[in-house]
Amino acid sequence: MNKLIKNIKFRPGKDWIYYAPDTRYVFGEPEKKAVRVALEVGWLGTSKITANFEDSVAKIFGKKYGLFVNSGSSANLLALEALNFPKNGEVITPACTFNTTVAPIVQNGLVPVLVDVRASTYQIDVNEMKRALSKKTVAVLAPHLIGNFVELKAIRDFCKKNKLMFIEDSCDTLGGLHREKPSGAWSDITTTSFYASHIITAAGAGGMLMTDDKKILERAKVFASWGRGIKSYLEPIEERLSVFEVDGRLYDSAFAFVQLGYNFRPTEIQAAFGLAQLKRLSGFRSARRANFISLMKFFGKYDKYFVLPEECADSEVHWLAFPLLIRPGAPFSRSELVTYLESRKIQTRPIFSGNILKHDAYKGVKHRVVGDLKNSQAILHNGFLLGLHHTLTKGMMNYVFSSLEEFLAYKTK
């Protein structure tokens, strides 16, 4: 249980029920103390606390190495940069997704091959994925959308058989098990996010790339740190002047740029905050699980109007939010329902992109489509999210249920 919410005084109809955690109630004295300790050390750039955070998160995912960066979106971009695929290589990914799962494919000069998702799980349809294979395919980039799991074993087996890389975008969730193994045990690269709306946060932002391959890790580090050829300018000058030449002269390798890199570096303060949050992870997960079960029980009475979420088989998953898809023929529209809920100060969200190809950003972008994307299209038109996070109180949940009952009673009488 999240003890931070015990003092929340909720006023129905006056206080907002947010889709994402109310950040006033996700941290307390442990996080403040951890940040103070980091500040007292006096080093703001990444150092020992960051290394501890990287090791701790990588262990949750079953990976050897972690690289803490400024966001999960950056981690996705780094994953593709680090793999150094040939230009115009194809990456299979679902059409129903988040923008910064697909955008890094395009930004790396690769071609996204969009396939459909299953309507009840919101995860990549493995059969469509298999149909998308071509001689140009180099990888599968599969997001655990909304925190549910993709079919990890099936994707891993497909990638191994066809000598593809499997990039697991776990930005919407943290950890979990598939067939009693951590999710990262099935993939080549795993990414995750510590954005403020996610299960834990690193002071409002942050992300991580994880891998078992030291070469991938080192290449990602170069791109994350401006493209310079050495990880730290704190190494002895003798070492820094013995590695790289620039214009025929030995050059300080801390400032010898070997790639067109980025600045994706986080701070030590964020890592300290994130480490303190990890101690709350079990409680946050439990609270989310209880809210998921309550929402399933409630909407089970109305399944003639809604497609209820279905969890990946043989998995322990940790949902980001509660997805619903309004069935064809329901006596109300998504716009009517979400407008009503928001008028009652109950925040909603669409299910991210729905069909990403319908968004302006992808007009004119080179891509390939396999199948009709009918489920992604249905989600675009009729899907929405409710919050199930760890700062919801029993009073808030009851208010959500009573509001929904009022709306559904009126629309279905």
C-alpha positions in Angstrom: 0.0 0.0 0.0 1.1 3.6 -0.7 1.3 5.1 2.7 1.9 8.5 1.1 -1.8 8.9 0.2 -3.3 8.3 3.7 -3.6 12.0 4.4 -5.3 12.9 1.0 -8.6 14.7 1.6 -10.6 14.1 -1.6 -13.6 16.3 -2.4 -15.8 14.6 -5.0 -16.5 16.8 -8.0 -14.1 19.5 -6.7 -10.7 17.8 -6.8 -9.3 16.3 -10.0 -8.7 12.6 -10.2 -5.6 12.5 -12.4 -4.8 9.9 -15.1 -1.2 9.8 -13.8 0.1 9.8 -10.2 -0.4 13.1 -8.3 3.3 13.9 -7.8 2.6 15.4 -4.4 2.0 11.9 -3.1 4.7 9.8 -4.9 7.7 10.9 -2.8 8.5 11.9 0.7 11.3 12.2 3.2 13.4 9.3 1.9 13.7 10.9 -1.6 14.4 14.3 -0.1 17.1 12.8 2.1 18.7 10.9 -0.8 18.8 14.1 -2.9 20.3 16.1 0.1 23.0 13.4 0.5 23.8 13.6 -3.2 24.1 17.4 -3.0 26.3 17.2 0.0 28.8 15.0 -1.9 29.0 18.0 -4.3 29.1 16.2 -7.6 26.1 17.0 -9.8 27.2 14.9 -12.8 26.7 11.1 -12.9 29.0 9.1 -10.5 28.7 6.3 -7.9 25.0 6.9 -7.1 24.2 6.6 -10.8 26.2 3.4 -11.1 24.2 2.0 -8.2 20.9 2.9 -9.8 21.9 1.4 -13.1 22.9 -1.8 -11.5 19.7 -2.0 -9.4 17.4 -1.4 -12.4 19.3 -3.7 -14.7 19.0 -6.5 -12.1 15.2 -6.1 -12.0 15.1 -6.7 -15.8 17.6 -9.5 -15.7 20.3 -7.6 -17.6 24.1 -7.2 -16.9 24.4 -3.6 -17.8 22.4 -0.4 -17.5 22.9 3.1 -18.9 20.9 5.8 -17.1 19.9 8.6 -19.5 17.5 11.6 -19.5 14.4 9.8 -20.8 13.0 6.5 -22.2 12.6 8.2 -25.6 16.4 8.8 -25.6 17.0 5.2 -24.6 15.0 4.0 -27.6 17.0 6.3 -29.9 20.3 5.1 -28.4 19.3 1.5 -28.8 19.0 1.9 -32.6 22.1 4.1 -32.8 24.1 1.5 -30.8 23.1 -1.3 -33.2 24.3 0.6 -36.2 22.0 -1.0 -38.7 22.5 -0.3 -42.5 20.4 2.5 -43.9 16.9 1.5 -45.1 17.0 -1.6 -43.0 13.5 -2.5 -41.8 12.3 -2.6 -38.2 9.0 -4.3 -37.4 6.9 -2.5 -34.8 3.2 -2.1 -34.0 1.1 0.7 -35.4 -0.7 1.3 -32.1 2.2 2.7 -30.0 3.8 5.8 -28.7 5.5 8.3 -31.0 9.0 7.8 -29.7 8.9 4.1 -30.3 8.6 4.7 -34.0 10.3 8.0 -34.5 13.8 6.7 -33.6 13.5 4.2 -36.4 13.0 7.0 -38.9 15.6 9.2 -37.3 18.2 6.4 -37.8 17.5 6.2 -41.5 15.6 2.9 -41.1 12.1 1.9 -42.3 9.3 1.2 -39.9 7.2 -1.8 -40.9 3.9 -1.3 -39.1 1.7 -4.3 -38.1 -1.5 -4.5 -36.1 -2.0 -5.2 -32.4 -4.5 -7.6 -30.7 -7.5 -5.5 -29.7 -7.8 -6.9 -26.1 -4.1 -6.9 -25.2 -2.9 -3.8 -27.2 0.3 -5.7 -28.0 1.9 -6.5 -31.3 0.1 -9.3 -33.1 2.8 -12.0 -33.4 1.2 -13.6 -36.5 1.3 -10.2 -38.3 4.9 -9.7 -37.2 5.8 -13.0 -38.8 4.1 -11.9 -42.1 6.1 -8.7 -42.1 9.5 -10.4 -42.4 11.6 -9.5 -45.5 15.2 -9.7 -46.6 15.6 -6.2 -45.3 14.4 -6.9 -41.8 17.0 -6.2 -39.1 15.0 -6.0 -35.9 11.7 -6.1 -34.0 11.0 -3.2 -31.7 8.1 -4.2 -29.5 6.7 -1.9 -26.8 4.9 -3.3 -23.7 2.1 -0.8 -24.4 0.3 0.5 -21.3 2.3 -1.9 -19.2 0.9 -5.2 -20.5 3.5 -7.6 -22.0 4.1 -8.6 -25.5 4.6 -12.3 -26.2 8.2 -12.3 -25.2 9.1 -15.9 -25.9 7.4 -15.9 -29.3 9.2 -12.8 -30.4 12.5 -14.0 -29.0 12.2 -17.3 -30.9 11.3 -15.5 -34.1 14.2 -13.1 -33.8 16.7 -15.9 -33.1 15.5 -18.0 -36.0 15.8 -15.1 -38.4 19.0 -13.5 -36.9 17.2 -10.3 -35.9 17.7 -8.1 -32.9 14.9 -7.9 -30.4 14.5 -4.4 -28.8 12.1 -4.5 -25.9 10.5 -1.1 -25.2 9.5 -1.3 -21.5 9.0 2.4 -21.0 5.4 1.9 -19.8 6.3 -0.6 -17.1 9.1 -1.7 -14.8 10.1 -5.3 -14.4 7.6 -8.1 -14.3 8.0 -11.8 -15.3 7.2 -13.9 -18.3 7.4 -17.6 -17.8 9.0 -16.9 -14.4 11.9 -14.9 -16.1 12.5 -11.2 -16.0 11.3 -9.5 -19.2 14.8 -8.5 -20.1 15.9 -12.1 -20.2 14.1 -12.5 -23.5 15.5 -9.5 -25.4 18.8 -8.1 -26.7 18.1 -4.6 -25.5 15.6 -3.3 -23.0 14.6 0.3 -22.5 12.5 1.8 -19.7 11.3 5.2 -18.5 11.1 7.0 -15.2 8.9 9.8 -16.4 6.7 11.4 -13.8 3.5 9.5 -14.8 5.2 6.1 -14.7 5.5 3.5 -11.9 8.5 5.1 -10.3 10.2 8.4 -11.3 13.7 9.8 -11.1 12.5 13.2 -10.0 10.1 13.6 -12.9 12.2 12.2 -15.8 14.9 9.7 -16.8 15.2 6.5 -18.7 17.6 3.6 -19.1 19.0 1.3 -21.8 19.9 -2.2 -20.6 21.9 -5.0 -22.4 24.1 -8.0 -21.8 26.4 -6.9 -24.6 29.3 -4.7 -23.5 30.0 -3.5 -27.0 26.4 -2.2 -27.3 26.7 -0.5 -23.9 30.0 1.2 -24.8 28.7 2.4 -28.2 25.5 3.8 -26.5 27.6 5.6 -23.9 29.5 7.4 -26.7 26.2 8.6 -28.4 24.7 9.6 -25.0 27.8 11.8 -24.1 28.0 14.2 -27.1 29.7 11.5 -29.3 33.0 11.9 -27.6 35.4 9.0 -27.6 36.0 8.5 -23.9 33.5 8.1 -21.1 35.1 10.5 -18.6 37.4 13.5 -18.7 38.5 12.5 -15.1 40.8 9.8 -16.4 44.5 10.7 -16.2 45.8 12.9 -19.0 48.4 10.3 -19.9 45.6 7.9 -20.8 43.5 10.6 -22.5 46.4 11.5 -24.8 47.2 8.0 -25.9 44.1 7.0 -27.7 43.0 9.3 -30.4 44.6 11.5 -33.1 42.9 14.5 -34.5 44.5 16.0 -37.6 47.6 13.8 -37.1 48.2 14.9 -33.5 47.5 13.1 -30.3 44.4 14.7 -28.8 42.6 14.7 -25.5 40.2 11.9 -26.0 37.6 13.4 -23.7 37.1 15.9 -26.5 37.8 13.8 -29.5 34.4 13.4 -31.2 34.0 10.0 -32.9 30.2 10.1 -33.5 27.5 12.7 -34.2 26.2 12.3 -30.6 23.7 13.8 -28.3 23.5 15.0 -24.7 21.3 12.4 -23.1 23.1 12.6 -19.7 21.0 12.7 -16.5 22.1 13.9 -13.1 23.3 12.3 -9.9 20.4 13.9 -8.1 17.9 12.1 -10.3 19.7 8.8 -9.7 19.5 9.4 -5.9 15.8 10.1 -6.2 15.3 7.0 -8.3 17.1 4.7 -5.9 14.8 5.9 -3.1 11.8 5.3 -5.3 12.9 1.7 -6.0 12.2 1.0 -2.3 8.6 1.9 -2.9 8.3 -0.2 -6.0 6.6 -3.2 -4.4 4.0 -1.0 -2.7 3.3 1.0 -5.8 2.8 -2.2 -7.9 0.5 -3.6 -5.2 -1.7 -0.5 -5.2 -1.9 -0.5 -9.0 -2.8 -4.2 -9.1 -5.6 -3.7 -6.6 -7.0 -0.8 -8.7 -6.7 -2.9 -11.9 -8.7 -5.7 -10.3 -11.4 -3.2 -9.0 -11.7 -1.7 -12.5 -12.0 -5.1 -14.1 -14.7 -6.1 -11.7 -16.6 -3.0 -12.4 -16.4 -3.0 -16.2 -17.1 -6.8 -16.2 -20.8 -5.7 -15.7 -20.7 -3.7 -18.9 -18.7 -5.9 -21.2 -21.4 -5.7 -23.8 -20.2 -2.1 -24.4 -16.5 -2.4 -23.7 -13.6 -4.7 -24.7 -11.9 -5.4 -21.4 -8.1 -5.6 -21.3 -6.5 -9.1 -21.5 -3.2 -9.8 -19.9 -0.4 -11.6 -21.6 -0.4 -15.3 -20.7 2.2 -16.8 -18.3 3.1 -13.3 -17.2 3.2 -11.0 -14.2 2.5 -7.6 -15.6 2.3 -4.1 -14.0 -0.1 -1.8 -15.8 0.5 1.8 -16.5 -3.2 2.6 -16.9 -6.5 0.9 -17.6 -7.4 0.7 -21.3 -10.9 0.3 -22.7 -12.2 -0.1 -26.2 -15.8 0.9 -26.9 -17.5 -1.8 -28.9 -19.3 -1.1 -32.2 -23.0 -0.4 -31.6 -22.6 0.9 -28.1 -25.2 3.6 -27.4 -22.6 6.2 -26.7 -19.4 7.5 -28.3 -16.0 7.9 -26.9 -16.3 11.7 -27.1 -19.5 11.6 -25.1 -18.0 9.4 -22.4 -14.7 11.2 -21.9 -16.3 14.6 -22.1 -18.7 13.5 -19.3 -15.9 12.1 -17.2 -13.7 15.2 -17.6 -16.7 17.4 -16.6 -16.7 15.4 -13.4 -13.0 16.1 -13.0 -12.0 12.5 -13.9 -9.0 12.8 -16.3 -8.8 10.5 -19.3 -6.3 9.9 -22.1 -6.5 8.3 -25.6 -4.6 5.1 -26.0 -1.5 6.9 -27.2 -1.4 7.1 -31.0 -4.0 4.6 -32.0 -2.9 4.1 -35.6 0.3 6.2 -35.6 0.2 6.5 -39.4 -2.8 8.8 -39.2 -0.9 11.4 -37.3 0.6 14.4 -39.1 4.2 13.6 -38.1 4.1 10.5 -40.3 2.8 12.1 -43.5 5.5 11.5 -46.1 7.6 9.2 -43.9 8.9 6.1 -45.7 7.3 3.0 -44.2 5.7 -0.3 -45.0 2.4 -1.7 -43.8 1.5 -5.3 -43.4 -2.2 -6.2 -42.9 -5.2 -3.8 -42.5 -4.4 -2.4 -39.1 -8.1 -2.7 -38.2 -7.5 -3.0 -34.5 -5.1 0.0 -34.4 -7.7 1.9 -36.3 -10.5 0.9 -33.9 -8.3 1.9 -30.9 -7.7 5.3 -32.7 -11.4 5.9 -32.9 -12.8 4.3 -29.8 -10.1 3.6 -27.2 -9.3 5.5 -24.0 -7.4 5.2 -20.8 -8.4 5.6 -17.1 -5.9 6.0 -14.3 -5.2 3.1 -12.0 -2.1 4.5 -10.3 -0.8 4.4 -6.8 -2.1 7.8 -5.6 -5.8 6.9 -6.1 -7.7 6.5 -2.9 -10.7 4.3 -2.2 -12.9 7.4 -2.2 -11.6 8.4 -5.6 -12.2 5.0 -7.1 -15.8 5.0 -5.7 -16.4 8.4 -7.2 -15.2 7.1 -10.6 -17.5 4.1 -10.4 -20.6 6.1 -9.3 -19.9 8.6 -12.1 -19.7 5.8 -14.7 -22.8 4.2 -13.4 -24.7 7.4 -13.7 -23.5 7.9 -17.3 -24.2 4.3 -18.4 -27.6 4.2 -16.7 -28.6 7.3 -18.7 -27.2 6.1 -22.0 -28.5 2.5 -21.8 -32.0 3.0 -20.3 
